[in-house]
């Protein structure tokens, strides 16, 4: 199976997690990223639509969160709902280095 691939430090890339149920009542939404150096970072997520499809996302941005390390990454979702606190299964993706600028 091929992993999704992103380019290092792109602005505007969307990383999305699909949970198996309606999470429209979630009051906390986060994605936890595990970087190639094994450090982790939690990033506030938003609904991809309205949460009824179970999808949450993070969009990379300058001055915010960037996919800043080349190599294999892992990500998992976390939501808090009135019925409890839930984590998704982890997903994997790869971040590739950009080509150098012309001389």
C-alpha atoms as an extended CHARMM CRD file, in Angstrom:
* protein
*
       103  EXT
         1         1  UNK       CA              0.0000000000        0.0000000000        0.0000000000  PROA      1               0.0000000000
         2         2  UNK       CA              1.3500000000        3.4340000000       -0.9300000000  PROA      2               0.0000000000
         3         3  UNK       CA              1.4000000000        6.0780000000        1.7890000000  PROA      3               0.0000000000
         4         4  UNK       CA              0.2010000000        9.6120000000        1.0730000000  PROA      4               0.0000000000
         5         5  UNK       CA              3.1680000000       11.8800000000        0.3550000000  PROA      5               0.0000000000
         6         6  UNK       CA              3.5980000000       15.5650000000        1.1050000000  PROA      6               0.0000000000
         7         7  UNK       CA              6.4820000000       17.9760000000        0.4030000000  PROA      7               0.0000000000
         8         8  UNK       CA              8.4270000000       19.3770000000        3.3490000000  PROA      8               0.0000000000
         9         9  UNK       CA              7.2410000000       22.8070000000        4.5580000000  PROA      9               0.0000000000
        10        10  UNK       CA              4.3750000000       23.1340000000        2.0630000000  PROA      10              0.0000000000
        11        11  UNK       CA              1.7240000000       25.6280000000        3.1380000000  PROA      11              0.0000000000
        12        12  UNK       CA             -1.8750000000       24.5950000000        2.5440000000  PROA      12              0.0000000000
        13        13  UNK       CA             -1.5290000000       20.7950000000        2.6730000000  PROA      13              0.0000000000
        14        14  UNK       CA             -4.4610000000       19.0520000000        4.3610000000  PROA      14              0.0000000000
        15        15  UNK       CA             -3.8960000000       16.0730000000        6.6460000000  PROA      15              0.0000000000
        16        16  UNK       CA             -7.1940000000       14.3360000000        7.3860000000  PROA      16              0.0000000000
        17        17  UNK       CA             -8.2680000000       11.5140000000        9.6880000000  PROA      17              0.0000000000
        18        18  UNK       CA            -11.4830000000        9.5660000000        9.1490000000  PROA      18              0.0000000000
        19        19  UNK       CA            -13.1610000000        8.2510000000       12.3040000000  PROA      19              0.0000000000
        20        20  UNK       CA            -15.8560000000        5.5920000000       12.0150000000  PROA      20              0.0000000000
        21        21  UNK       CA            -18.7380000000        7.6570000000       13.3850000000  PROA      21              0.0000000000
        22        22  UNK       CA            -20.5460000000       10.9670000000       13.6100000000  PROA      22              0.0000000000
        23        23  UNK       CA            -18.4140000000       13.3160000000       15.7690000000  PROA      23              0.0000000000
        24        24  UNK       CA            -20.4120000000       16.5060000000       15.2020000000  PROA      24              0.0000000000
        25        25  UNK       CA            -20.8460000000       16.9160000000       18.9690000000  PROA      25              0.0000000000
        26        26  UNK       CA            -17.0670000000       16.9180000000       19.6180000000  PROA      26              0.0000000000
        27        27  UNK       CA            -15.9130000000       19.8300000000       21.7590000000  PROA      27              0.0000000000
        28        28  UNK       CA            -12.1760000000       19.0550000000       21.3880000000  PROA      28              0.0000000000
        29        29  UNK       CA            -10.5850000000       17.9800000000       18.1110000000  PROA      29              0.0000000000
        30        30  UNK       CA             -6.8490000000       17.3250000000       17.6850000000  PROA      30              0.0000000000
        31        31  UNK       CA             -4.4140000000       15.4620000000       15.5110000000  PROA      31              0.0000000000
        32        32  UNK       CA             -1.2900000000       14.0510000000       17.1540000000  PROA      32              0.0000000000
        33        33  UNK       CA              1.6780000000       13.8250000000       14.8230000000  PROA      33              0.0000000000
        34        34  UNK       CA              4.7390000000       11.6250000000       15.3880000000  PROA      34              0.0000000000
        35        35  UNK       CA              7.6580000000       13.0270000000       13.4260000000  PROA      35              0.0000000000
        36        36  UNK       CA             10.5750000000       11.0720000000       11.9360000000  PROA      36              0.0000000000
        37        37  UNK       CA             12.7680000000       12.0970000000       14.9180000000  PROA      37              0.0000000000
        38        38  UNK       CA             10.0840000000       10.4150000000       17.1400000000  PROA      38              0.0000000000
        39        39  UNK       CA              8.9720000000       13.6960000000       18.7550000000  PROA      39              0.0000000000
        40        40  UNK       CA              5.2180000000       14.2950000000       18.9180000000  PROA      40              0.0000000000
        41        41  UNK       CA              3.0860000000       17.3930000000       18.5560000000  PROA      41              0.0000000000
        42        42  UNK       CA             -0.6530000000       17.9040000000       19.1220000000  PROA      42              0.0000000000
        43        43  UNK       CA             -2.3590000000       20.2770000000       16.6880000000  PROA      43              0.0000000000
        44        44  UNK       CA             -5.8980000000       21.6320000000       17.0120000000  PROA      44              0.0000000000
        45        45  UNK       CA             -8.0250000000       20.1940000000       14.2080000000  PROA      45              0.0000000000
        46        46  UNK       CA            -11.2600000000       21.2630000000       12.5580000000  PROA      46              0.0000000000
        47        47  UNK       CA            -14.1200000000       19.3600000000       10.9820000000  PROA      47              0.0000000000
        48        48  UNK       CA            -13.6410000000       18.6040000000        7.3020000000  PROA      48              0.0000000000
        49        49  UNK       CA            -17.3700000000       19.2640000000        6.8170000000  PROA      49              0.0000000000
        50        50  UNK       CA            -19.6940000000       19.3390000000        9.8360000000  PROA      50              0.0000000000
        51        51  UNK       CA            -18.4420000000       16.2620000000       11.7010000000  PROA      51              0.0000000000
        52        52  UNK       CA            -21.3030000000       13.9940000000       10.6980000000  PROA      52              0.0000000000
        53        53  UNK       CA            -18.9110000000       12.2380000000        8.2810000000  PROA      53              0.0000000000
        54        54  UNK       CA            -16.4140000000       11.5680000000       11.0990000000  PROA      54              0.0000000000
        55        55  UNK       CA            -13.5810000000       13.4980000000        9.4500000000  PROA      55              0.0000000000
        56        56  UNK       CA            -11.2180000000       16.0110000000       11.0680000000  PROA      56              0.0000000000
        57        57  UNK       CA             -8.2990000000       17.8200000000        9.4600000000  PROA      57              0.0000000000
        58        58  UNK       CA             -5.3010000000       20.0820000000        9.9510000000  PROA      58              0.0000000000
        59        59  UNK       CA             -4.1430000000       22.4600000000        7.1990000000  PROA      59              0.0000000000
        60        60  UNK       CA             -0.4470000000       23.3540000000        7.2140000000  PROA      60              0.0000000000
        61        61  UNK       CA              0.3620000000       27.0670000000        7.4060000000  PROA      61              0.0000000000
        62        62  UNK       CA              3.3120000000       29.4270000000        7.7450000000  PROA      62              0.0000000000
        63        63  UNK       CA              3.5880000000       30.5910000000       11.3260000000  PROA      63              0.0000000000
        64        64  UNK       CA              1.5420000000       27.5430000000       12.3470000000  PROA      64              0.0000000000
        65        65  UNK       CA              2.0350000000       23.8440000000       11.8760000000  PROA      65              0.0000000000
        66        66  UNK       CA              4.2690000000       22.6270000000        9.0360000000  PROA      66              0.0000000000
        67        67  UNK       CA              5.4260000000       19.1620000000        8.0160000000  PROA      67              0.0000000000
        68        68  UNK       CA              8.9940000000       20.1720000000        8.7540000000  PROA      68              0.0000000000
        69        69  UNK       CA             10.9120000000       16.8850000000        8.7530000000  PROA      69              0.0000000000
        70        70  UNK       CA             11.6540000000       14.5610000000        5.8410000000  PROA      70              0.0000000000
        71        71  UNK       CA             10.7510000000       10.9190000000        6.3860000000  PROA      71              0.0000000000
        72        72  UNK       CA              7.9100000000        8.7180000000        7.6490000000  PROA      72              0.0000000000
        73        73  UNK       CA              5.2710000000       10.3050000000        9.9070000000  PROA      73              0.0000000000
        74        74  UNK       CA              2.3300000000        8.9290000000       11.8930000000  PROA      74              0.0000000000
        75        75  UNK       CA             -0.8760000000       10.7280000000       12.8190000000  PROA      75              0.0000000000
        76        76  UNK       CA             -3.9270000000        9.8980000000       14.8800000000  PROA      76              0.0000000000
        77        77  UNK       CA             -7.0850000000       11.7640000000       15.7470000000  PROA      77              0.0000000000
        78        78  UNK       CA             -8.3950000000       12.6440000000       19.1990000000  PROA      78              0.0000000000
        79        79  UNK       CA            -11.8550000000       13.9710000000       20.0290000000  PROA      79              0.0000000000
        80        80  UNK       CA            -13.7350000000       14.7220000000       23.2110000000  PROA      80              0.0000000000
        81        81  UNK       CA            -17.4860000000       14.2640000000       23.0870000000  PROA      81              0.0000000000
        82        82  UNK       CA            -20.1970000000       14.2690000000       25.7620000000  PROA      82              0.0000000000
        83        83  UNK       CA            -20.0320000000       10.4460000000       25.6860000000  PROA      83              0.0000000000
        84        84  UNK       CA            -16.2440000000       10.2360000000       26.2310000000  PROA      84              0.0000000000
        85        85  UNK       CA            -12.7200000000       10.7910000000       24.9180000000  PROA      85              0.0000000000
        86        86  UNK       CA            -11.7760000000        8.8750000000       21.7640000000  PROA      86              0.0000000000
        87        87  UNK       CA             -8.6420000000        8.2170000000       19.6880000000  PROA      87              0.0000000000
        88        88  UNK       CA             -8.4910000000        6.9710000000       16.1170000000  PROA      88              0.0000000000
        89        89  UNK       CA             -6.1870000000        4.3060000000       14.8170000000  PROA      89              0.0000000000
        90        90  UNK       CA             -2.8920000000        5.7870000000       13.5950000000  PROA      90              0.0000000000
        91        91  UNK       CA             -2.2690000000        6.4470000000        9.9200000000  PROA      91              0.0000000000
        92        92  UNK       CA              1.0740000000        6.8270000000        8.1780000000  PROA      92              0.0000000000
        93        93  UNK       CA              2.3580000000        9.1880000000        5.5170000000  PROA      93              0.0000000000
        94        94  UNK       CA              5.6770000000       10.3450000000        4.0930000000  PROA      94              0.0000000000
        95        95  UNK       CA              7.2120000000       13.8080000000        3.7860000000  PROA      95              0.0000000000
        96        96  UNK       CA              9.6520000000       14.2880000000        0.9030000000  PROA      96              0.0000000000
        97        97  UNK       CA             12.3440000000       16.9380000000        0.5790000000  PROA      97              0.0000000000
        98        98  UNK       CA             11.7290000000       19.7880000000       -1.8330000000  PROA      98              0.0000000000
        99        99  UNK       CA             14.0550000000       20.1910000000       -4.8060000000  PROA      99              0.0000000000
       100       100  UNK       CA             16.7450000000       22.8340000000       -4.2840000000  PROA      100             0.0000000000
       101       101  UNK       CA             16.1890000000       26.2750000000       -5.7940000000  PROA      101             0.0000000000
       102       102  UNK       CA             17.9770000000       26.9470000000       -9.0810000000  PROA      102             0.0000000000
       103       103  UNK       CA             21.4330000000       28.4480000000       -8.7750000000  PROA      103             0.0000000000
